[in-house]
Amino acid sequence: MARWIAKPAARHNPTLRAFDPFCPLSVGNGEFAFPADPTGLQTFPQLYADKLPLWTQSQWGWHSSPSRPGGSLRLTGYDTYGWPVGYATSSEGQQALTQPRGPRHHAPHSG
């Protein structure tokens, strides 16, 4: 592995030694989240199904609705190891965009 990749990647070597249905390892970048069991994959999803399912989720997979109000969601920017990541941290002044509107307001399980 190239040195410029290996050194930063070596900072993040998580280790799971047991199955904990309330605490799978989740990795992501703010746009994508992948939860894993101690195998590093989603090998035993049945152990997590009743507590915290191993659902891969993505920002780009959100459902849309024709009745969505106009405007853009204001995000608060945070520095994450040199990468800017935006999070919706407040609904103040943008309640129409942040309040749930029916059964389709969720990040879908991506498989």
C-alpha positions, 0 to 999 in steps of 0.5 A: 500500500502506498505510504501516503495511504497507509499512514493515515489509514493506520490511525483507524484500526478498530477491533471488535472482539465480541458480538454486541447487538447494541453496538455494531461497528459503523464506518462512513464518511458522512454520505455513507454508513456501513455497520459491521459485526466482528467479522468486518462484514454483515455475516451474522445480521440475525444477531442484531436484527432485534436490537440495532439492525445492520442496515447500510445507509446512504445520503444519496438514497433519501426518498423525495416527495413532490410536496417537498417545500422549497429551499436548501437545508442549512448544514453546520460544517465540521472539520473531520481529519482535514475533510469538511463534513456538514451536519444538520444540527438545528431546525431553527428557521428551517422547520418545514425542511426538517420535520417528518412528513409521513411514513417515507421520511427516512434514510432507506436501507441500501442493502 
